[in-house]
Amino acid sequence: MSVPPEFIEDLRQRVPLSDLIGKRVKLVRKGRRFSGLCPFHSEKTPSFSVVDDQGFYHCFGCGAHGDAISFLRETDGLDFMEAVERLAGMAGLAVPRSTPEDPQRTRQRKAALDILEETTRVFQAALQRNDGQGGATYLQRRGLTEAVISTYRLGYAPRSGLRTALAARGFSDEDMLAAGVIRRSERDGELFDYFRDRVMFPIEDRQGRVIAFGARALGDAQPKYLNSGEGPTFSKKNVLYGWVQAREGLRRNLPLVVAEGYMDVIAIQKSGVATAVAPLGTALTEEQIGLLWKLHDEPVLCFDGDAAGQRAQARALERLLPQLQPGKSARLAVLPAGQDPDDLLQSEGGDGLLKVLSAARSMIDSLWTITAEQHDLRQPEQRAQFWQAVRDQVRQIGHGQVRGAFSDEIEARIAAMRTAGRGGGRGGVAGGLARPRVRRPTTGAIHRHRAICALIMAHPELVPDMFESLLFIDSGDAGLEALKKAAIDAVIRDPDLDAAALRHHLNGLNLADAISVLEGDEMKARMPFDPDKISGSDAGQHLHELLQLVGGSSGLFSSGASIPR
């Protein structure tokens, strides 16, 4: 008996290929891929590459190529079913067995994919006709070019005619009903086109096949947005809108944004400063979180700046915490009140979006701040309740090491609140209490923080060894912190970055102003060394000493004296 193909695809998504292969082969991250010595032939120079987001491995030496199932079959001598069962065990799933009805489901799924592809073409053509002028005007008003419309295969659903067009191409009513493009009236049993007088957003799977539609009404029809129902091709919890386009954007090392709607995704992608996906109007599911981490280790969830957006933040936090893994996290960003990403891009352009993304909170800062905002911290019993609530949240983290690291940080913050003897009101939570262990710098101390940034820019190889210490400090300067975090992110993603490549990357993120401060005459006068001209070992010593200084003493560096050796 065979296994349903959708289960095989689910397995490939649930078990990261690098995790599977990394148990047999020492892998080193190289940007969006992993590299190591090929397990299929003897070699001294790594030529074996693993690409998680596409789910395949390839050796440029011997030509070995395949996915998780083929890797297990080749390395362990398993047959197909044994490999599937092994993977299912790793994912904690039971292997479903085919039934006599499965061939019919397979045929129906193929027919549905064919119908959805043809329907997309019908809608694209309708957008160019006179009856599609309303849809074309709407998209133009939203600032979309013909190229963008073509990339996302946007179209228009006419008031009628789809069923007739599909029937003329040989598709049966039964298959059209299964594909969800027509419906049967409950009143009189007549068949009708499901999408009518709407702008159409095709939803694609990871292979770029249309599996469903999102539709926006042009008039006063309700609901404003209408989605395909679940069927042989579409399970909402397993799909992210814009996956294919986001993957292309990530190849240019852009940040990944999780937005709330179709137009937001398209607007962000169009901006050129980030790439984006959306969870189809639902709260993030466990499956969608796994998909996000196939694209990016730390996506930024970007919520509207209203009460609904705040609630969405809290829900996302609850969904994310149990799934956190070492090196797999997220950041939470909040837009200005009353704006969505498209609004922000229209008013402030890409720079405005980058400012929002650079201010995104880490998971632990989000946990602390969101939970604190639900309590009046001026009252001792409320503070105690807050501490209990944040501890309870930490207990939801499934991975033991991550849970332990969060617990240590939370307990340190609670201890700092007690020591400081300040409860603060709601308005002071985000600032005064969000990072209680961090000491805000004096005027002189800011130059030490700038020197730290100058060192890691000139010697990015120092970042991995001092990663935690670098993240722990906070200069209090938004521009400098954005520069530091962007540099750290870039190096962690690609440890082979040299100083020139890192500088090029940072300039591309509109951080030139922050960089110019580090290179200004004032900074040069205060620096007892030239970061670009000292050796790596000397740079490491200076960086270590500076990291110690910013946490404690004052005056040494700010006065222009050399760093103590």
N, C-alpha and C positions, 0 to 999 in steps of 0.2 A: 504494500500500500504506500502511496506517495504522501508528501507533506504539502499542504496548501502553500502556494507561492507567496502569499502575503505574510505568512508566518516566517518564511525564510528571510524576507526583506526586513521584517521586524527584528529578527535575530541580528542581522548585520548592523542595524541601527543601535541596538542595545549594548552590544559588546564592542568597545573600541578596538580596532585592529591593532593599534600600537600596544594596548594592554596585553592582548593575546600573544603577539609576537615578542613583546618585551620580556616575557617570561623565559624565552629561549635565546634571544639575541639582545646584546647591549645596544640600545638605541639612543641616539643623541638628537635632540630637536634641532632642526635647521629651518627656521621660519615656520611655514605651515606643514612641513613634512618631518619625518624622522629618518635618520640614516644609521647604518650599521654594517657589519660584516655579513655577507650573504651566508645563510645556513645551508644553501644548496650546492655551493662549491667552495673550494679553498681559495682565500684571497687575503692579502695583507692590507690593502687599501679599500675602505668601505665603498661599495658600489650598490648596496641594497637600500631601497627607499620604500617607506611606508607613508601613505597618504590617508589619514583618518577620514577626512570629510568626504572623500570619494570611495573609501572602503576597499582600496587595493594596495598590493605591494608589487614592486618591480625591481629586478636586478639588471643593471646596465652592463654587468659582466657576462652572466650566463643566460640572460633573457628570461629567467623565471618570473612568472606573473600570475596573480590570482587574488582571491579574497580569503576571508576567514575560513571558509569551508575547505577550499583547496589547500590552504596552508596546513590544516590539521590532517588532511588526507595524505599530503606529501611527506610531512615530518613524522607522523605517527602510524602511517600505514592503515588508516581507517577507510572504510567505505563511506559512501555519501550519508547514509542514515546514521552511522556511528558518529560522524563528524557533526551532524545536526544535533544529535542527542547530547554530545559533549558541549556544544555551544549553548544549548538550551539549559543545561545544568548550570553553566556559568552565569546565565541571565536569570536563573530562578524560575524558569518556565517549564511547563509540561508540553511535550510534543504532541500536537493534534494529529490524528490520523485521518486520511481521506475517507470519505464515504462515497457511496454510489452517486450522490448528488454533486460531488465536486467537479466532475467534467462539465456539467451544465453551468456551474458557477464560473468556471474558467472561461467558457464560451461567452457567457453573459458579460463578464468583465472586459474581454477583448472587444466585444461589440460596443460596450459603453465607451471605452476609450476611443474607438473609431468615431462614434457619434459625437462625443465631446470635441474631438479635433475638428470634425466637419462643422459643428455648430460654431466653433470659434471663427472659422473662415467665413461663415454666413454673417456673423455679427461684425467682423472686420469690414466686410464688403458693404454692409448696411450703413456703417458709419460714414462712408464716402458718398452715399446717395442723398438725394434731397430729403427723404424722410428721416435720415439720420442727422440732419443739420442741428437739431437741438442737442444731441449728444456731442457733436463736434464743437459746437459753441461752448458748451460747458467745459470741455477739456482745454480748449484754448484759453478760456477765462481763468482757469487754474494754472496757466503758464506752461502747459505741456507742449513740447514740440512734436513734429511728426516722427522724429527719431525715437523719442521716448514712448510715444503711443505705439509705435511698431515693436519696440523692445518688449513691452509688457503685453502686447497683442490685445490692446483695448478695443472695444467695439460698441455697437449699439444693438439692442434687441428691439426689432420693430413690433408694432402692435399685433401683427399676425403674420403668418407665412412661413414660420420655421418648420412646423410639422410637414407642410406641403413640400418644402425644399428638401427635407431629409428623406421623405418618402420617395421623392423623385430620384434620389441617390440609392434607393434599394433598402433602406432601413425600415424595420417593422415597428408598428405601434408598441408592441410588447417590449422591444429593446429600447425604444425612446422613453417609455415609462420607467424602465429599470435605470436608465441613465439620468433620469430626473429632469429632462428638458421639456417634457409635457406632463400634464396632470389630468385626472378624470374628475369632473365636477361631481360633488356630493349631491347636488340638487337634481340634476337630470342625467348624469352619467356621461355627458358629452366630454370629448377630449379637447384640451386647449393648451396653447403655449404657456409654459410656466413663467417665463421672463418676458415682460412686455413694456415697451417704452422706458427702458432703463439703459444707463451706461453700464457696460459689462467689463468685469475684471476677471479674466481667466486665472484660475488657481492651478499651479503646476506642482507635480511631485519632484523629487530630487533628480529624476531623469529628464525633466523638462516636458513631461506629458501633461496635457490638460486633464484634470481629474474632477473639477468642480468649477462653479462660478460664484462670484460675488456681484451683486447688482445694486446700483443706486438709482432711485426714482428721480425722474426729471421734473415731474410736476408735484402735486400734493398727495400722491399715492402713499399709502402706508402698508408695510413699514418702509421707512426711508431706505434702509439697506435690507436686502433679501439674499440669502445664501442657498446654495444647493443643499438638499437633504442628504443624509448619509446613505451610501449605497455601495455597489460593488467596487467602486474606485475610490471612494472618499470616506475617510474617518477623520473628523475634525481635530481630534486630540493628537493625531500623528502628523500634522501638517503645519508648516509655517509659510505664510505668504511671502513671496519674493526670494525664496531660497536660492534659486539658480542665479539670479542677478546679484544677490549678496555675496555669493561665492566668488563671482568675478571681481567684485569690489575688494574683497579681502586679499586677493592676489596683489593688489596695490597697497597693502598694509594699512587699509583704512580701519577706523574703529567700527565696531558692530553695534547698532542701535536697535532695540526692540521697541517698536512703536505700536499704536493702537489701531490704526486704520490703513486701508489701501493707499489713499492719497498721501498719507504721511510717509509711508515707505517709499513711494515713488518720488516725492519731493526731496527726501533725504538723499536718495540715490542720485537724483538729478543734480544736487548741490555739489557733488564731487569731493566733499570733505569727510563723508562717512558713508557707510552702507547700512542697509536696514532690512528687517523682517517684521512680520506681525502675526500674532496668534489667532487671527480670524474672529476677533471679538469675544473670545473666551478667556477666562483666567488661565495662566500658564499651567499646563499639565506636566506630569512627570516625563512623559514622552517628548514634549516640546522642549523641556529643559535639556534633555539629552541631545536633541537635535541642535540646540543653540551651542552646546559645548563641542559639537563636531565642527562647528564653524569657527568658534572663538573661545579662548579660555576664560575671558572676562567680558561678556557683553554688557552694554549699558542699557538698562531698562529706563525708558524715557516716558514719563507720565504727564498728562495734562495738569496745568497748574490750578485745579479746582478741587472741590471736595471729593468728587468722584475719582479724580486722579490720586488723591491722598489715600482713599480707600483701596484703590488698585495697588498702591505701593505696599500697604499692609498685607494684602492678599498674596502679592508676589513674594514678599518676605517669608510668609508662612509656607509657601510652596517650595521655595528655594532652600531653606535651611536644612530639611531632611536629606537633600540631594547633594550637598556640598562635598567636594572631594579635594584632596591635595592638588593645588594648581588649577582647580575648576571652581570659579566663583562668579560674581556679578557685581555691578555697581548700579546704584539707583540715582537717577537724575530727575529733577523737578523743573518744569517749564514755568515761565512767568504766568501769573494768574490770567485766566481767560484765553490762553494761547495753546494751540497744538503745534507740533513741529512745522507743519506747513505754514501756519501763521507767522511763526518766528522767522522762518527762512524768507518769507515775503517781506517782513519788516526790517530785519537785521542781516540777512544774508548768511553765508556760511560761517562768518566770524561769530555771529550770535549763537549759532548752534554749538560751535566749538567751545565757547565760554560755558555753556550749560553742561556740556559733556565733561569739561575739565573740573567742574565743581561737583561732579557726581560723587555720592558717598559710597564708601566701601560697605561690604555686608555688615561688618561689626559696628561701624558708625551708624548705619541705617537701623540695625537692631536696637542699639542704645537709644538713638534719638527718637525713633517712632514710638518705642515703648514708653520713653520718658514723657513724651507729649500727651500721653493718656493719663498722667497723674499730676497732681498739684504737689510739687516737690518742696513747697514751703512747710508742709505738714509732716511730722515725723512718721506717722502711721502710713501716709501716702508714699514716703520714701521707702519704707520697709516693704510696702506692697509692690512698688516699682522694682526693687531689688529681687523680690521673689518672682515677679513676672518675667524679668529678663533672664533669670536663671532657668526658669521653666522653658523659655524659648530655646536656650542653648541646649537643653536636654533633648530637643527634637532633632539635633544634628546626628545623622546616622553613622558617619565615619568617626571612629574613636579618636584618632590623632587630631582631626580638625575640631572635634568637640572639646578635647582637652585644651587646645590652643585658644579657642574662644573662651572657655571657662577661665583660664589663667588671666586673660586680658580683662574680662568682665569683673573678676574679683579685684584686680588691681584698680579698676575704675571705681568700684564701690568703696574700696579702702581709701582712695583719694578723696571721695566725697565726704567720708567720715572725718578724715584728717583735716580737710579744709574747713569743715564746720559750716558749710553753706549748702542750703537746699536749692536756692534759685527758684524762680517762677517759671512758668511755661515759656516766657519769652527768652530766658537765659539758657535753656537746655541745649540748643544746638551749638551755641558758641562756647559758654563757660564750662559745660559739662560733657560735651561730646567727646573730647579727648583730654580728660583731666590729668593724665600723666605728662602731657606735653607742656613744656615751659615756653611761654611766649617770649620772643627775643627782645632785647633792648636795641636801641639804635645801633650800637656797635656790633651786637651779636649778629645782626642781619648780614654783615659782611662775611662772617664765618660761613653762614648758610650759602651765600653766593660763591664762596671759595669751594665749598663742597660740590656744588653744581658744576663749577668750572673744571674740577678734577675729574668727575665722572664723564663729562663730555670729552675731555682730552684723553682719558684712560677708561673707556667703557668696560674693559676686561676686569675692572675692580668691582663692578656691580654685583655679580653673583655671590661673591664671598661676604659682602657687607649688605646684602639685600634687606634683611630684617632691620638692621640699624638705620639704614637710609629711610625706610618707610616709617620708622618710629618717630623721627624728628619732624618738626613742623615750623617753618620760618614765620608763619603768619602772613606772608606775602602771597597773594593768589597767583600772580604771574609766575613767581619763582617756583611755587609748588606745582603748578601746571607743567612747567618745564622739567622739573625733577621727576615727576611721575611719568611724563611722556618718555623721558630718557630711560628710566628703569623699565617701563613696559616694552620699549623697543629692544633693549638688550636681552631681557628675559625671553622674548619671542625669538630673537635671533642672536645667540651668544657670539657669533662670528663677526658681528658688526664692528668695524673699526671707527676711529674718531671721525674721519671724513664722511663715511656713510651715515653715521649717527647724526652729524650736523645737517646733512642734506635732508634726512628724515624729519628732523625737528623744524627746520625752515619750512618744510612743506605743511606743517601743522599750524602755521601762522604764529610761531613763537619767536619771531625775529626780534621783537621789542625786548623780550626777556633776555635773549642772548646778547643783545647790544649792551645791556646793563653790565653783564659780566666782562665785556671787552672794553668798557669805558675807561677814561683816564683816572677817575676816582678809584675804581676798583684796582687798576694796575698799580696805583700809588700805595695802596694798602696791602697788596699781596707781597709777601716775602719771597715768593717764588713764581716762576712762569710755568703754569701747568703743561703747556705744550712742549717745554724744553727739558723737563726733568724726566728721569727714568721711571719705569713702572714701579720698581721697588720703592723709590723715594716718594712717588705719588701715593702709594699704598700706605706708607708711614704717615704722611701728612693727612691723608683722609681719615685714618684711624684716630689720630690725635685731635683732629677737628670734630669728629663725631663725639669724642669724649668732652671736648670743650663746650659744645652747644648744649649739652645737658647739665652743665654746672657752672664753672667759673666765668667771669666776665672781664673784659678790658684788655687782655693780652693781645688779641688779634686786632681789635678796633683801634688800639693806640698806634698801630703800625709796627709793633715789635714782632720779631720772628717767633714762629711757633716753637715752644720748648721741645728740645730733643732729648 
